[in-house]
Structures are given as C-alpha cells and as structure tokens.
Amino acid sequence: MLSLPAWKCPEWTLNASQVDTSSPEFIEEWQKRIRELQGAVMVASCVQMLVGFSGLIGFLMRFIGPLTIAPTISLVALPLFDSAGGDAGIHWGISSMTIFLIVLFSQYLKNIAVPVPVYGGEKKCHTSKFYLFQVYPVLLALCFSWLVCFILTVTNALPSAPTAYGYQARTDTRGSVLSQAPWFRFPYPGQWGLPTVSLAGVFGIIAGVIASMVESVGDYYACARLVGAPPPPKHAINRGIAIEGFGCLLAGAWGTGNGTTSYSENVGALGITRVGSRMVIVAAGCVLLLMGVFGKIGAAFATIPTPVIGGMFLVMFGVISAVGISNLQYVDMNSARNLFIFGFSTYCGLAIPNWVNKNPEKLQTGILQLDQVIQVLLTTGMFVGGFLGFLLDNTIPGSREERGLLAWSQIHEGSEETTKASEVYCLPWGIGTKFWISSCTQALPFWPRLDHSEQSEVGQSQLTLCSQVSTGEQPWGATETRM
C-alpha cells in the first residue's frame, strides 16, 4: 500500500542523517501513514474474522492438497534469499560463525545431555541431565555471536567508518535507539490519532490478508509436521484464521503499523529447536508484553548486529523451504502431471513477482484500487505459487491417489477424530470437550469436535444422570439443598 505514489516518502526524508526526527513536520509525515494503515488493517481484519468464524476456509480445505501446500510453504522462504544473503553478507565472518554454531548445536550436539543442578524431590540437591543444545540452539548461537560482536566493538577490531565493510556488525551502530528509548511507556489504542479509512488502502490490505491466510494454512501444516502432531482439523484451521484476524484488529487499533499472522521464521525456529509447547509461546508472549512496556529492554534487542540475524535467517529459511517440499511425499512424483504442477507453480511464484516489482507501470489499468490489489497479489510469491498449484491440481485430470489426496484425506480425517488430535487442538480448560458441549456449540465451524470416546463418555454420564432423576435417586455423597 505504501508503495503507491500518494504514500511515497518525500525526498527530504530519505537521508536519515539530515532529518530531525523530533520535528513536527517529520512526526506528522509518518503518523498520517500509520493512521491510514490502522484503518485499512482494522477493516481487512473483519473480513478475515468472517472467513474464519464462518468456516469458509475449512470448506476450501477439501480442494487444497499437497500440490497446493508444497509451493505455498516453499515460496514463503525461497523469495527471501536476497534479503537473507544481504544481511549475512554485511560481514560473512560473523554470519558464518552464527550458522556454524546453530548447525553444531542443533545437529551435532543435540543428543548430548548437560548435567544441571536441581533442587527438589527426595534427593533435595542433585544433578539432572538436560539437553541444552537441543532446546536452545538458536538462542545459544545468537548470544555467543552477539557477545563476540560486542567484544570486537569494544576493542575496535571492527571498522568504525560507516561506509567500511563490516561496520554493521558493530553493536553500537544503533546506540541512539537504546539511549532515546524511554524506560516505561504504556501503548494504547489510537495513540497516533483517529485511524483513517480509504477504499484503496482497504483493498490493498485485503489482498495481503488473502495471501496471509494461504500462508497461515501452510504454516499450520508445517508446524504439525515439525512437532509430530496430527494435521490440524478443519475447526482448528477456522479458529486459527479467525484469531489471526482478531489479532490484526487489535494491532490496527494500537497502531503497530502491521497485521498479525503466522510468522514463518518461527516455523523454522521450531524445526531447529524441536520445542512445540504452547506454554513456551505463552511465556514468550508475556516477555514481549513486558518488552513493549519497558522501552529499554526492547531497545536492547535492537542492538543485535545485522549479520547475526542474517546467519539465522539462512538456516531458518532453508528449513522452511524443505518443510514445504516434504509435503510431496504424499503424491506420486513419478507422475509427469505432478512434476509439471509443482515445478511450474514454484517457478512462476519466483518469476512473476520479480517481474512485477521491476515493471509496476505495465499493470496500470487506470483504476487505483484495482491496480493496488493486482500489484499486492502478483508481488506475493506464495500467493502466485499457491494459486497456480490450487488451480492446476483441481483442473488437470488425475486420480486421487496420484494427487496425494487419498493419503492426505486419510490423515486429515484421522486428525478429526483421534484422541490425540482432540488433545492437541482443543480449547483450554476443557471448553468444548468437558464444558459447553451442547449441540448448538458443536454446530459452530470453529468449535472443537468430540471424538467417539468422549461422546460415549458424555452420553453415558447423561444417561446415568437421567436414570437417577427418573428414579428419584441422588448420586452418592450428594446432599439436598433447600432454599
């Protein structure tokens, strides 16, 4: 949306070293763009919540198979090779060290247990084995590389000239961010002013929401494969898309300048760390809330050198691409049909966005809103590849076994009914499985489904209760209460 001529930054703001960021003119320039984004994100988020809560995305899942998911997930990471390589190339020594440490910890040392002191139980003080390198490979590599960069910065081993190679590997390049950040700041809705809404902005963000939903569905399956969980059932996919839309609504109200979606880099981190516990995510969310309130803490993480981040991205994006391709294990790759669909959709997902980014004027129709929608969709590689894979897989003749839908549907149908799936994708505190299990809630597209064992238990308990009521008996230990 911000690439349109109406929202391009003025020339006088392009040179950061000559701009007074505290001037009222500069503040108004970026705040009016934030307000435009706020309004567009909030309206588009309502569309996403409607798609999720209505069950529309779950309905479309019957037409989405491995040949749609594979290029969609792969194209999440493949187009980012330029960005990851550029960040890593700022200082190949630092980025190579980060890559080496991640590979060393996550692949070679993952089965080595480290003795750690533990207090509790019958033995009180004792040592226990903990697979430190398997749980924290990325964090350990990041902290070690960050420390090395800090030492090289203090000793002036890294160049101090901004134009010299390796300058961005210093930890003091963003020192002003840490010094200017307030110690405490509580964000609130509308902090940048009243959000503005324009038709062009809404259509542009809706196009991004469509691509985001396609990516999110692929991320759900990727996460399930990486942690060994059953594939997500339809009610979980519906609920996930709807909650992402709700997150976008909150992000728009608070004026973060972006939406909320499944972050593919975290999928790569999950594949490396092999940690899929939701409590870890809850704890991380609490940490992020504290970092948002205490400005100094969040600003400290801004001092992580760019080549350290670039090295991490090279590993994580590679894992994401491999996860996408691994979905092809369900299809017959000896079939010329399947080879054509996957190869063509993947290659177009790389070529078409690249051409559109270089030639945006060739797609101008004279209608601003339509131009924006076309540009956003065709510059999103995962949307182009996923759409072509979806279209070709559902139009080119092929058997269900050849397309991988037979194995895919068996796994998916099994995930709808198994006890393991109900445990993984259920709501917290027994909602939907122990409480609120009426037929009305079960009809909701986003509500957890009871498996056969749970249904029999519920039916048995209801039968027992009915028999007790009909005979006038009370359950053992029950007391009669009069008012």
N, C-alpha and C positions, 0 to 999 in steps of 0.2 A: 504494500500500500504506500509506503513512504518513498518508493522509487518513482512515483508519479511526479510530473513536473510541478504540480501545485505544492508538493511537500518536500521537494529537494532543499537541502540546506543552503542558505545564502553563501555567496563567495567569501564574505568577511568572517564566516565561522569555520572555514575549512582548516586554517592554520591555528592549531591549538596553542602554540606558543605565543601568539599575538592576540589572543582573545581573553577578555576579562570575564571570567565565568560568574562573577558576582554582580555584574551589571544588570539592571532591569531589562534591557533590550535582549540580552542573551538568555536570561531566565524565561522571558515570555516566548522566545523562539522555540525552546524545547518543551515548555509546558503546554503550548497550544497543540503540539503534535501528540503529546501524551494524552491530552483530553480527547482528541479525535480517535486515538487508539482505544481509549477507555470505552467510549460509546459504541464503537464497532465491535469490540470484543464482547461486551455485555449483550448486545443484540444477537450476535452469532452464537453465543453460548446457550441462549434459549433454544435455538434450533438444534444444537447438539443434545441438549437435555431431552427435547421432544423425541429425537431419533432413538435415544437410549431407553427412556421410560416407556415408549410406545411399543418397543420390541421390534422396530423396523430393521435394526442392524442384525438382530438374531435371525429374522426371517431371511435376510440376504445371505446368511451363512450357509444355507443349503446349496447355494450356487458357487460358493467360494471353496476351492480345493487347493491342493499343494502347488499347482501350477500358477495360482494367483498369489499365494502366501510367499512362495520362494523368491520371486523377483521383487516383491514389495519389501521384504526384510533386507535382502541383499542391497537394494538400492537406497536403504537408509544410510548405509556406511560407504558404499563404493564412490558416490559423488564427492565425498569429503576427503578424498586422498590429497587433493591440492591444499586444503586447509590444514590437515594434519601434517603433511610434509612441510608446509611453510612454517608452521610453528616449531616443528622439530629441527628444521634447517637453520633456525636462528643461531643454534650452537649444537652441532651434531655430537660433540663430545658429551655434553650434559644429557641430551636426549638419548644417546646410545647407552649411557650409564643407567638411565631410568628404565629403558627397555630391558637391558641385561638383568637388572635387579628384579623386575616383575617376572621375567621368564624363570630366573633362578628360584625365586620364592614359590611361584605358583606351579611350576612343573617339576623341578629337580628336588626341592626340599619340602614338598607338600606332605610327604609321609613321615617326616622326621618330627618326633614329639619333643617338646622342650619342657623340662621339669619346672614347675612354678609352685611357689609356696601357697598352701591352702590352710585356712583355719576353720574348724568346724567338724561335726560328726563325732565319732567315738575317739578318733586319734587326736583330736584338737589340732595341733600344728603338725602338718605333714606336707609332702610334695605330691603333686599330681601331674600327669602328662597332659600337655596342651599342644595341639597342632597349630602353633602360632603362624607359621609360614603359609599354611593352607587357608587360614581365616583372614589374615591381614596382609596379603602380598602387595596390594596396591598401596595401602597406607604406609607400610614399611618402606617401600621403594620411594614414595613421594617424600616422606620425612627425611630419608637419608640424602636424596638428591637435593632437597631444599636446604639441608644443613651444609652440604658441600658448596652450594652456590653462595650461602651466607659467608662461609669461611673465605671463599675466593673473592667475595666482595670486600670483606674487611681488610684482607691482605692486598687489595688492589691487583690481584692476579688477572682479573677480568678487565677489559678496556673501559675507560671512563668517558671516552668520546661517544656521543650519541650516534654518530654515523659509522662507528667501527663495528666490525663483525664480532658478535658475541656480547654486545652491550646489553641486550635484552635479557641475558642470563643473570644479570645482577639483581639482587634483592632490593636495592634502593631506587630502582627506576620509577617506582610508584610510591615513593616515600611520602609525597604530599597527600596521598589518599589516607594514609594512616594518621597523619598529623591533623588533617582537616576534619576527619570523621568525629562526630560528637560521641560522648560516652553513652548517652542514653537518648533515644528518640522513639516515640511510640507512633507508628504509622496508623492512619485512619482513613476511612472511605472519603473520597472527594478532596484529598489533601492538595491536589493540583488545581482545584476548581470544578465547576459543574461540567460533566462529560458532554461532548457534542456528538451528534449523530448525523452522518451523511450517507446517502444511498451508495455512493461509490465505495466508501470505506466499509460499509456493511457487506456488500457483495464480495469485496476483496477478502475480508476475513472469513466469510462463509466458505469461499473457495479453499482457503487454508484449513478450515475446520474439516472439510470433506477429506482432504489429504491426510489430516491428522488422525481421523477416525480409521482410515485404511491402515495407516502406520500402527496405530494402537492395537488393532486386531492382530496384526503380525507380531507385535511386541508381546501380547498376551500368550500366544502360542510359543514364542521363543523363550519366555520366562518359564513356562511349564516344562518345556523340553530340557532346559538347563538344570532345573532343580529336581527333575524326575517326578513331577506331579502329573496327574491326568490332564488331558487337554481341557481348556475351560469350557464348561457347558454354556448353552445359549443365555441362560438367566444371568450368569456371571459376566458375559460379554455385554449384555444390555445394561447391567448395573455399572460396569466399568466405564462405558461410554457416557452414561448419564452423569456419573460422579465427576468425570473429567470436565463435562460441561458446567457442572456446578462450581468446580474449581476455577474455570475460566470466568464465571460470573463474579466470584469473589476477587479474582485477580484484576478484573476490569474495574470493579468498584474501588479497590485500593490503589489503582493506578500503577501497577507494576510495569506496564508497557509491553506485556506479553501475555499469552494464554497459558493454560496448564494442560499438559499432555504426557503420555508415557515417554520417558526420556530414554532414547535408545542407547546412550552411553552407559546408563545404569544397567541395561541388559548385558552389555559387555563386562561391566564390573561384576555382575552377578555370576557370569560364566567363569571369571577368573577366581573370585573368592569362594565360590560354591556355597555362599551363605544366602539362603532364601527365606529366612524367618521374617514374618511380618512385624514381630516385635522390634527387630533391628530397624525397620523402616519407621516405626512409631517413635523409637528413641531418636533416630536421625531427624525426624520432623520436629521434635521438641528442641533439639540442638539448633536447628535452623530458625525456630521461633526466637530463641534467645539471641542468636546472632543478628536477627533483624531488629531486635530491641536495643541491644548493646552494640553500637556502631563500631567501636574499636575492634571487637572480635571479628566481625565480618570484614573489616578493612585489612586486618592482618592476613587473611587468606588471599587478599588481592596482591600480596607481595610474592606469591608463588611465581617463580620465573616461567616465562612462556615456553622455553624448550622442555621443561619438566612436563608441562601439560601436553605438549606435542608428542613426547615419547609415550605417555599414557594413551593418547588417542590412537597412535599407530597400532598398539596392541589391542585395544578395545574394539576399534573399528574392524580389525581383522577377524576378531571373534564373532562380531555381529554378522559379517558377510558369510562366514562359514555356517552360522546357525541358519541363515536363510537358505543356503544351498542344501543343508542337511534335510530339509523338508522333501527333497526329491527322492528320498529313499522309498516313499510310498508309491511312486509312479514307475512305469516301465520305461527306463531310459534307453532301452534298445529300440524304442519306437521313434521313427522319424518325425511323427506328429509332435510328440512331447519335446524332442530336441529343438524343433523349429519354434514352438511356442515359447519355451524358456529362453532360448538364445535371442530370438527376435525381440521379445518384450524387454529383456535385460539390456540389450544393446540400444534399443530406442530410448530406454529410460536414462541412458547416459548421453546419447547424441542429441535428442530433441531439446532437452533443457539447455544444453551447451549452445546450440544454435539460436534459441530464443533469447538467451542472455546477451548474445553478441549482436542480434538483429531485432531489437524490440519494435523498431518502427515498421517492420514488414507486416506486423499483425494488427495494425491500427485499422479499426472499422469505422471510426468517427463517433462511436458511442463510448463515452468514457467508462461507464460501468462494465460494459461488455469487454472492453479492452483490458480492464483490470482483472476480471475473472479469468480471461483466456491466458493472460500473462502469468498469473499466480499458479494456475493449474499446470501449464506447459513448462514452467520452470521448476516444478517439483518432480524429481526423478521417480520417487516411489509411487506417485500417483500415475505417471505416464506408464511405467512398467507394470504396476498392478492392474491398471485399467485394461491395457492390452492383453495381459495374461488372462484376466477375467473374461474379456470379450472373445478371444480366440478359443479358450478352453471350453466355453459354453456354446460355440457355434461350429467349430470344426468337428466332424464326426469322430467318435472314439468310444470304446466300451468303458464302463465304469471301472473295471479292473485296470485297464490301460491308463486311464486318467488318474488313478490312485484314489478315486472316490470311494471304492469299496472298502479298502483298508482304513481310509480316513473316516468314513462314516461309522465303521465298527468301533473304532477307538473313540469317536465323538459320542456315539450312542452309549458306549460303556461308561464314559465320563458323566453322562447324565444321571446314571442310576447307581453307580458304585458307592459304597460307604466311604471310601477314601475321597472321592470327589466331593461328596456332601460335607465332609470334614474340612477339606481344603477351601472350598468356595462358599461355605455357609456364612451367615451373618454372625456377628459376635453375640455373646451372652445367650446363645440358644434361640435367638429370634428366627422364626421361620421353621425351626426343627423341633423345639420344645414349647415355644410360646408363639402365639399368633399363627396358628396352623389351620385356620378355617378355610373353607372352600373359596371364600372371596379373595383372601390374600394369595392362595395358591394359583388363582387365575391371573395374577399380575405377571407381566412378562419378565420382570426383573426380580421376582421373589424366588428364594431357593426352593427346589423341589425335594420332597421327601422320597427317600429310596424305599424299596419294598419292606425291608426290615423295620424301618422307622414307622412306616404306615401300619404294619401289623401290630407294632407295639402301641401306637396311638389308638388303633381300633380296639385292641384288647383292653386297654385302660378304660376307654369309653364304654365298652360292653360291661366291664366289671362295675363301673360306676352306675350304669343304668340298672343292672340287676340289683344292686344294693338299694337304689332308690325305690325300685318297684316292690321289693320285699319289705321295705321299711327298715332294713338293717343299716347300721352305721359302720364305717371302717373301723378296724381295730385301733384303739387308742384315741378315737375321736370323742369329743365332748360336745354336748348340746348347749347351744348358746341362745338365750332368750333376751329380747330387747323390750 
